[in-house]
Amino acid sequence: MGCDELGNPSFMGCFDFDNAAQINGLPYPPPYLGIKTECKAMPKTGVNFASGSCGILPDTGNVSAGNCLNFDKQIQLFKEVTKRLRRQFRNDTDFARYLSKSVFYISMGSNDYFEFLDPTSPQAQKFTPITFSAFLAQQLSLRLKKLYDMGARKFLVNNVGAVGCTPGLLNMAKPPTPCFEPANGAVSVYNTILPSVLTKLESELPGSKFVISNIFKLFVDVKAMPAAFHISDTRNNCCVDIAGNGTLPCKPFVPPCKDVKSRLFFDVAHPTQSLHYLLVRRCLVDPTICGPLNLSQLMRA
Protein backbone atom coordinates (compact mmCIF):
# COMPACT_ATOMS: atom_id res chain seq x y z
CA MET A 1 0.00 0.00 0.00
CA GLY A 2 1.03 3.60 -0.33
CA CYS A 3 -0.25 6.97 -1.46
CA ASP A 4 -3.70 7.04 -2.96
CA GLU A 5 -3.22 9.32 -5.92
CA LEU A 6 -6.46 8.22 -7.57
CA GLY A 7 -8.75 9.36 -4.79
CA ASN A 8 -10.05 5.96 -3.70
CA PRO A 9 -12.71 6.98 -1.12
CA SER A 10 -11.99 4.07 1.22
CA PHE A 11 -8.21 4.39 1.24
CA MET A 12 -6.23 5.52 4.28
CA GLY A 13 -3.64 7.67 2.48
CA CYS A 14 0.13 7.79 2.90
CA PHE A 15 2.04 5.59 5.31
CA ASP A 16 5.25 6.11 7.28
CA PHE A 17 7.54 4.92 4.49
CA ASP A 18 5.73 7.10 1.91
CA ASN A 19 6.14 10.18 4.07
CA ALA A 20 9.79 9.41 4.80
CA ALA A 21 10.48 9.10 1.08
CA GLN A 22 8.62 12.30 0.26
CA ILE A 23 10.38 14.34 2.94
CA ASN A 24 13.76 13.15 1.66
CA GLY A 25 12.98 13.91 -1.98
CA LEU A 26 12.53 10.29 -3.05
CA PRO A 27 9.63 8.76 -5.00
CA TYR A 28 7.09 6.71 -3.09
CA PRO A 29 8.30 3.10 -2.77
CA PRO A 30 6.01 1.04 -5.03
CA PRO A 31 4.31 -2.12 -3.74
CA TYR A 32 6.35 -5.05 -4.98
CA LEU A 33 3.41 -7.08 -6.29
CA GLY A 34 2.17 -4.03 -8.20
CA ILE A 35 5.32 -3.63 -10.25
CA LYS A 36 4.92 -4.96 -13.77
CA THR A 37 6.88 -8.14 -14.39
CA GLU A 38 8.90 -6.57 -17.16
CA CYS A 39 9.92 -3.76 -14.81
CA LYS A 40 11.18 -5.98 -12.03
CA ALA A 41 14.76 -4.95 -12.54
CA MET A 42 13.60 -2.96 -9.47
CA PRO A 43 13.84 0.73 -8.70
CA LYS A 44 16.90 1.62 -6.62
CA THR A 45 14.88 4.07 -4.52
CA GLY A 46 12.97 1.47 -2.52
CA VAL A 47 10.30 -1.22 -2.66
CA ASN A 48 7.35 -1.83 -0.37
CA PHE A 49 6.50 -5.37 0.74
CA ALA A 50 3.79 -4.46 3.28
CA SER A 51 0.66 -6.59 3.46
CA GLY A 52 -2.44 -5.61 5.40
CA SER A 53 -3.48 -7.81 8.36
CA CYS A 54 -0.23 -9.79 8.38
CA GLY A 55 2.23 -9.94 11.24
CA ILE A 56 5.52 -11.26 12.52
CA LEU A 57 4.14 -14.75 13.05
CA PRO A 58 3.39 -16.84 9.94
CA ASP A 59 -0.22 -17.60 10.91
CA THR A 60 -1.26 -14.05 11.77
CA GLY A 61 -3.94 -12.79 9.38
CA ASN A 62 -4.63 -16.15 7.77
CA VAL A 63 -8.18 -16.25 9.10
CA SER A 64 -9.10 -12.56 8.88
CA ALA A 65 -7.29 -11.72 5.64
CA GLY A 66 -6.83 -15.00 3.83
CA ASN A 67 -3.52 -15.40 2.04
CA CYS A 68 -1.70 -12.25 3.16
CA LEU A 69 2.07 -11.80 2.82
CA ASN A 70 3.48 -12.71 6.20
CA PHE A 71 6.98 -11.63 7.21
CA ASP A 72 8.54 -14.84 5.90
CA LYS A 73 6.95 -14.34 2.48
CA GLN A 74 8.08 -10.72 2.42
CA ILE A 75 11.65 -11.79 3.17
CA GLN A 76 11.46 -14.29 0.32
CA LEU A 77 10.28 -11.52 -2.02
CA PHE A 78 13.17 -9.35 -0.88
CA LYS A 79 15.51 -12.19 -1.77
CA GLU A 80 14.06 -12.10 -5.30
CA VAL A 81 14.61 -8.35 -5.41
CA THR A 82 18.27 -8.67 -4.44
CA LYS A 83 18.85 -11.07 -7.32
CA ARG A 84 17.39 -8.59 -9.81
CA LEU A 85 19.04 -5.56 -8.26
CA ARG A 86 22.47 -7.18 -8.28
CA ARG A 87 22.46 -7.08 -12.10
CA GLN A 88 22.43 -3.29 -11.97
CA PHE A 89 25.79 -3.13 -10.14
CA ARG A 90 29.30 -3.78 -11.43
CA ASN A 91 30.32 -6.15 -8.65
CA ASP A 92 29.32 -7.64 -5.30
CA THR A 93 31.21 -4.97 -3.37
CA ASP A 94 29.25 -2.11 -4.95
CA PHE A 95 25.99 -3.94 -4.37
CA ALA A 96 26.81 -4.68 -0.73
CA ARG A 97 27.65 -1.00 -0.22
CA TYR A 98 24.30 0.02 -1.74
CA LEU A 99 22.34 -2.33 0.54
CA SER A 100 24.32 -1.20 3.58
CA LYS A 101 23.19 2.40 2.99
CA SER A 102 19.53 1.48 2.58
CA VAL A 103 17.10 1.82 5.50
CA PHE A 104 14.87 -1.20 6.16
CA TYR A 105 11.63 -0.12 7.80
CA ILE A 106 9.87 -2.84 9.82
CA SER A 107 6.39 -2.08 11.13
CA MET A 108 4.79 -5.25 12.48
CA GLY A 109 3.33 -6.66 15.65
CA SER A 110 -0.05 -5.01 16.13
CA ASN A 111 -1.90 -7.66 14.14
CA ASP A 112 -0.16 -10.37 16.14
CA TYR A 113 -1.49 -8.69 19.27
CA PHE A 114 -5.00 -8.24 17.91
CA GLU A 115 -5.13 -12.02 17.46
CA PHE A 116 -3.52 -12.72 20.85
CA LEU A 117 -6.10 -10.49 22.54
CA ASP A 118 -8.91 -12.65 21.16
CA PRO A 119 -9.49 -15.11 24.04
CA THR A 120 -10.56 -17.81 21.56
CA SER A 121 -7.34 -17.63 19.51
CA PRO A 122 -4.64 -20.34 19.66
CA GLN A 123 -2.14 -17.75 20.89
CA ALA A 124 -4.35 -16.75 23.82
CA GLN A 125 -4.78 -20.39 24.75
CA LYS A 126 -1.04 -21.08 24.63
CA PHE A 127 0.63 -17.92 25.98
CA THR A 128 0.44 -15.40 28.80
CA PRO A 129 1.18 -11.72 28.00
CA ILE A 130 4.74 -12.21 29.26
CA THR A 131 5.49 -15.41 27.36
CA PHE A 132 3.80 -14.12 24.19
CA SER A 133 5.87 -10.93 24.17
CA ALA A 134 9.09 -12.90 24.61
CA PHE A 135 8.12 -15.33 21.84
CA LEU A 136 7.13 -12.52 19.46
CA ALA A 137 10.37 -10.62 20.08
CA GLN A 138 12.38 -13.79 19.52
CA GLN A 139 10.60 -14.49 16.23
CA LEU A 140 11.20 -10.91 15.10
CA SER A 141 14.89 -11.23 15.96
CA LEU A 142 15.27 -14.40 13.86
CA ARG A 143 13.78 -12.68 10.82
CA LEU A 144 15.86 -9.54 11.21
CA LYS A 145 18.94 -11.75 11.20
CA LYS A 146 17.78 -13.22 7.88
CA LEU A 147 17.56 -9.73 6.39
CA TYR A 148 21.02 -8.95 7.73
CA ASP A 149 22.39 -12.08 6.06
CA MET A 150 20.95 -10.77 2.77
CA GLY A 151 22.80 -7.46 3.12
CA ALA A 152 20.55 -5.25 5.26
CA ARG A 153 22.43 -3.13 7.79
CA LYS A 154 20.21 -0.20 8.82
CA PHE A 155 16.93 -1.05 10.51
CA LEU A 156 14.12 1.23 11.68
CA VAL A 157 11.76 -0.91 13.76
CA ASN A 158 8.40 0.21 15.09
CA ASN A 159 7.28 -0.96 18.48
CA VAL A 160 3.58 -1.83 18.77
CA GLY A 161 1.12 1.03 18.99
CA ALA A 162 -1.55 1.57 21.63
CA VAL A 163 -3.95 -1.05 20.28
CA GLY A 164 -6.16 -0.58 23.34
CA CYS A 165 -7.04 2.89 22.04
CA THR A 166 -8.32 1.71 18.65
CA PRO A 167 -12.04 2.22 17.93
CA GLY A 168 -12.56 -1.48 17.23
CA LEU A 169 -11.35 -2.66 20.63
CA LEU A 170 -13.04 0.21 22.44
CA ASN A 171 -16.39 -0.49 20.78
CA MET A 172 -16.16 -4.20 21.62
CA ALA A 173 -14.77 -3.95 25.17
CA LYS A 174 -16.62 -0.74 26.12
CA PRO A 175 -14.24 0.17 28.98
CA PRO A 176 -14.97 3.07 31.35
CA THR A 177 -11.53 4.50 30.54
CA PRO A 178 -10.34 6.33 27.37
CA CYS A 179 -8.45 3.20 26.30
CA PHE A 180 -8.79 -0.52 26.97
CA GLU A 181 -5.87 -0.82 29.36
CA PRO A 182 -5.53 -4.64 29.46
CA ALA A 183 -4.66 -4.51 25.75
CA ASN A 184 -2.20 -1.65 26.15
CA GLY A 185 -0.68 -3.43 29.13
CA ALA A 186 -0.07 -6.58 27.09
CA VAL A 187 1.55 -4.57 24.29
CA SER A 188 3.70 -2.66 26.78
CA VAL A 189 5.37 -5.90 27.89
CA TYR A 190 6.62 -6.42 24.33
CA ASN A 191 7.59 -2.78 23.92
CA THR A 192 9.63 -2.94 27.14
CA ILE A 193 11.79 -5.85 26.02
CA LEU A 194 12.17 -4.80 22.36
CA PRO A 195 15.04 -2.31 22.98
CA SER A 196 17.23 -4.92 24.66
CA VAL A 197 16.49 -7.41 21.88
CA LEU A 198 17.61 -4.93 19.22
CA THR A 199 20.64 -3.84 21.25
CA LYS A 200 21.72 -7.48 21.50
CA LEU A 201 21.29 -7.92 17.75
CA GLU A 202 23.40 -4.84 17.03
CA SER A 203 26.18 -6.22 19.25
CA GLU A 204 26.08 -9.56 17.43
CA LEU A 205 25.80 -8.34 13.83
CA PRO A 206 28.86 -6.32 12.71
CA GLY A 207 28.04 -3.06 10.96
CA SER A 208 24.35 -3.13 11.86
CA LYS A 209 22.33 -0.21 13.23
CA PHE A 210 18.95 -0.66 14.92
CA VAL A 211 16.62 2.22 15.72
CA ILE A 212 13.29 1.88 17.53
CA SER A 213 10.37 4.02 16.43
CA ASN A 214 8.14 4.54 19.47
CA ILE A 215 4.72 4.72 17.87
CA PHE A 216 3.15 3.73 21.20
CA LYS A 217 4.39 6.97 22.78
CA LEU A 218 3.12 9.00 19.85
CA PHE A 219 -0.36 7.51 20.31
CA VAL A 220 -0.24 8.40 24.00
CA ASP A 221 0.97 11.94 23.27
CA VAL A 222 -1.80 12.58 20.75
CA LYS A 223 -4.48 11.11 23.02
CA ALA A 224 -3.30 13.32 25.90
CA MET A 225 -2.98 16.57 23.92
CA PRO A 226 -4.85 16.21 20.61
CA ALA A 227 -5.14 19.94 19.96
CA ALA A 228 -1.34 20.30 20.03
CA PHE A 229 -1.23 17.96 17.02
CA HIS A 230 -4.26 19.48 15.24
CA ILE A 231 -6.36 16.40 15.99
CA SER A 232 -9.97 16.88 17.04
CA ASP A 233 -11.21 13.28 17.30
CA THR A 234 -9.10 10.53 18.89
CA ARG A 235 -11.95 8.08 19.51
CA ASN A 236 -13.94 7.33 16.36
CA ASN A 237 -13.18 5.74 13.01
CA CYS A 238 -13.45 7.98 9.97
CA CYS A 239 -14.72 5.44 7.45
CA VAL A 240 -18.15 3.81 7.68
CA ASP A 241 -17.56 0.24 8.80
CA ILE A 242 -19.50 -2.76 7.52
CA ALA A 243 -21.33 -3.31 10.79
CA GLY A 244 -22.04 0.37 11.36
CA ASN A 245 -20.93 0.12 14.99
CA GLY A 246 -17.18 0.68 14.73
CA THR A 247 -16.09 -2.94 15.03
CA LEU A 248 -15.47 -4.18 11.47
CA PRO A 249 -13.51 -3.09 8.34
CA CYS A 250 -14.61 -0.19 6.14
CA LYS A 251 -17.63 -0.54 3.91
CA PRO A 252 -16.33 -0.52 0.30
CA PHE A 253 -16.93 2.49 -1.95
CA VAL A 254 -18.50 4.62 0.79
CA PRO A 255 -16.87 8.05 1.18
CA PRO A 256 -15.12 8.54 4.54
CA CYS A 257 -15.63 11.49 6.89
CA LYS A 258 -14.77 14.91 5.47
CA ASP A 259 -12.52 15.86 8.41
CA VAL A 260 -10.12 12.92 7.96
CA LYS A 261 -7.04 15.13 8.46
CA SER A 262 -8.15 15.96 12.00
CA ARG A 263 -8.92 12.35 12.95
CA LEU A 264 -6.58 9.95 14.71
CA PHE A 265 -8.16 6.79 13.26
CA PHE A 266 -9.21 6.08 9.71
CA ASP A 267 -10.83 2.71 10.35
CA VAL A 268 -11.41 0.58 13.44
CA ALA A 269 -7.73 -0.38 13.76
CA HIS A 270 -5.50 1.93 11.71
CA PRO A 271 -4.46 5.56 12.18
CA THR A 272 -4.94 8.20 9.52
CA GLN A 273 -2.28 9.69 7.30
CA SER A 274 -1.98 12.52 9.85
CA LEU A 275 -0.47 10.21 12.48
CA HIS A 276 1.89 8.59 9.98
CA TYR A 277 3.12 12.03 8.98
CA LEU A 278 3.58 13.03 12.63
CA LEU A 279 5.55 9.86 13.30
CA VAL A 280 8.02 10.50 10.49
CA ARG A 281 8.45 14.20 11.30
CA ARG A 282 9.20 13.45 14.95
CA CYS A 283 11.34 10.42 14.14
CA LEU A 284 13.60 12.64 12.05
CA VAL A 285 14.60 14.80 15.02
CA ASP A 286 12.97 13.66 18.29
CA PRO A 287 15.02 11.26 20.48
CA THR A 288 11.92 10.40 22.54
CA ILE A 289 10.28 8.91 19.44
CA CYS A 290 13.23 7.34 17.62
CA GLY A 291 16.40 6.16 19.33
CA PRO A 292 19.21 5.64 20.02
CA LEU A 293 19.60 7.50 16.71
CA ASN A 294 16.92 9.60 15.08
CA LEU A 295 15.96 8.87 11.49
CA SER A 296 18.16 11.63 10.08
CA GLN A 297 21.18 10.22 11.91
CA LEU A 298 20.38 6.67 10.81
CA MET A 299 20.21 7.71 7.17
CA ARG A 300 23.61 9.41 7.43
CA ALA A 301 25.27 6.61 9.45
N, C-alpha and C positions, 0 to 999 in steps of 0.2 A: 504494500500500500504506500501511498505517498500523497502528493498534492493533487487536489481535485480541480483540474483546470477546466473541466467541462461542465462544472456546476451541478453535479449529481446531488439532488436534494437530500439524500440520506447519507451523505458521506461526511466523515468527521473533519477532514481538512488536512493540514500538514502535521507531520510527526517530528519527533526530536531530531532525527537524522536529516530530514528535509530542511528544517530550520538551520541546523548547523552548517549544512552545505551552502544554503543561501547566504548566511551571514559571512561566510568565508569566500564568497564569490565563485562557488562551484555549482554545477548543475545538480538538480535533484537526482539522487541515486535511483535508477530505474529498478522496478521489481524484476528479479531474475527471470521468472517464468513468463513475463510479459515481453521480453526481448525476443525479436524475431530470430529464428534459428540461424538465418544467414548472417545475422549481425553478432553472433555470439563469440566474436573475437574479443568482446567485452570492452566496455569503456574503462579507461584508466582512472576515472574520477569517482568510482564507487559503484557498488551493486547492493541491492536490498533483497534479503532473503526472508524477511518477516512474514509470518503467517498467523492470521487471527485465530484466537482460541487455543493455540498451541502453548507448550511450556517447556521446561527443562526436562521433565520426565517423558519418556516415549509415549506413554498411554494418555497423557493429558490432552483433552480436546477430542479424543476419538469418539466419544459418545455425543457430545454437544455439537461438534463441528464436522464429524465424519473424518475424511482422510486429509487432515491438515498437515503442514510441514513441521514436524517436531524438530527439536534441536539437532538430532542425529542426521535427519534428512537434509537440514540446512548445511551442516558441515560437509556432507557428501556433495551437495551442489557447489559449495565453495571449492572443494577439491577439483571438480570439473572446470571451474573458472580458472584456477591456477594453471591447469594444463593449457587452456586457450591463451591466457595472458602471457605465459612464458614465451610463446612464439613471437611476441612483440618486443622482446628484449634480446640483446646481442649474446648474453651469456648468463649463467646461473648467478654470478656475483651481482650483476646489475639488477636482476629480478629479485634477489634476496634483499637488496638495498631498498628497492621500491616497496616491497611488502613490509619491511621494517619501519618505514615511514608512514604507513597507512594506519588509521585509527579504526579499530574494530569495536563497534558499539553493540553491546549485549543488553537487551531489555527483556528479561523473562522472569517468571516466578509467580506473578499474580494469578495466572490461570491455574497453576499448580495449587495455589492456596484456595482459590474458589472451589476446586474439587475437594481438597482436604477438609474444608469447612462444611461440606455436605455430610451430615452424620451417617448417611447410607452408603457413602463411597468406600471403595476398598482401602484407600489411604487412611480414612478416619477409623476404620476398623482395625488397622494394623499399627498405626503410629499414635504417639502423644504429640502435642505441640513441640516438645523438646526434641524427641527422636526424629520427627519429620523434618524439622529445620536442619538438623545435623545431616540427615540423609540427602536432603535437597542441595545443601551446600557442597557435600561431597560429590554428588552427581554433576553439579555445575563445574567443579574443579577438574574433574576428569575430562570434560568436554573442552574446557579452556586449554588444557594441555594438548589436546588433539590439534586445536587451531595453532598453538605455538609450534608444534611439530611440522605444520604446513607452512610456517614462515611468519605468522602473526607475532608482533612484538608489543604493540601499544593497544591496551584494552581500556575501554570506558564501560563500566558495568553498573547498571541501575540496581539499587536495592528494590525491595517490593514496596509499592505505594500503600497508602492507608485504605485498604480494601473495605474496612469497616465503615468508611464514610461514603461508599458508593450508593447511589439511589436504589439499586437492586437489593442489596443486603438490608438497607434501612427499611425498605418497603416490605420485605419479608419478615425481618426480625422485630420491627416496630419497637425499638428500644426507647426508653425515656430520655436518653442522652443524645447529643448531636451526632454521635457515631456509635456503631456497634462495637463496643470495646473488646469483647472476647476475640473478635476477628483481628482487630488491630494488635491485640496482645500476642496472638499467635504469630503474626507477621513480624512483630518486633523481636521475637526470639531469633528468627533467621537474620534479620537486619543487624542484630548485635554481634553475631558470630562471623558475618560475611567479611568485615575488614581483616580479621586475623587470617581467614582462609586465603584472601588475596595477597596479604603480606607474605604468607608462607610460600605461595606460588612464585611471587617475585623473587624471593630468596633462592628458590630452587631452579628457576629458569633464567639462565644468563641473558642479559640484554632486554628483559621484559620490563614493562611498566604497566601497573594496574591502578586505575583511578575509579573510585566509587562515586556514583551520582546518587545523591540522597533525595530521591523523589518523595520518600515518606515525609521528610521534613518540609518539603515545599508544600505538600498537601496540608500539613498541620499549620504552616504559616498562613496560607490562603484562607483556611477555615477560620483562623483566629482573627485575621485582619483583612477581610475581603476587599474593602474599599481601597486599601493601600495598593492593591493589585488590579484595580478597576474591574472587580468581579462583584456582581450584585446578587447572584443566586448560587449558593454552594450546596444546595440540597436536591434539586430536581433535575431530571434528565430533559434535554432539549428536544430530542426527537420523540415522536409519538410511538410508543412501543406496542407490540402486537396485542398484548393483553389489556392495554389501556390503564394499567395500574402501577407502572414503573417497575416491573419485575422481569420483563422479557426483552429480546432484541427489538430493534426499530422496525416499524411497519414499512415495507418497501414502497418507494415512490410517493411518500407523503412528505410534504415540505416540513422542515424542522422549525423550531421557534425562530422568530426574527431577531432576537437579542442574543444570538449564539456567542458573540464575542465577549459578552459579559457573564457567561455561564461557566461554571467549573466543569460540569459533566455534559457530554453530548448524548450518550445513551446511558443505560442502567449500570454500566461498568467502566466506561472509558472517559477520560477527560477530553475537553475540547482543545482545539488548536491553541487557544490562549494559554493553557497551562504548559503545553509542549514548548511554546515560544518562551515563556517565563523560565522554564527549566534550562534551556540552552543559554539564554542571556545570563542567568545567574551562574551556570556552570563555567562560563568563560572567565569569570572574575571572582566568584564568591567561594572562599575556602570552606564555608559551612555547608555548601551544597555539593561541591566536588572536591575531593582530596585523595591523597596528600598533595596532588597537583591539581590546578584548575585545568579546564579544557584547553585554554590558550597555551599553557605551559606544556601540556601533554603533546600538543601538535608540534611544538618547537623542539621537544626533547629528542 
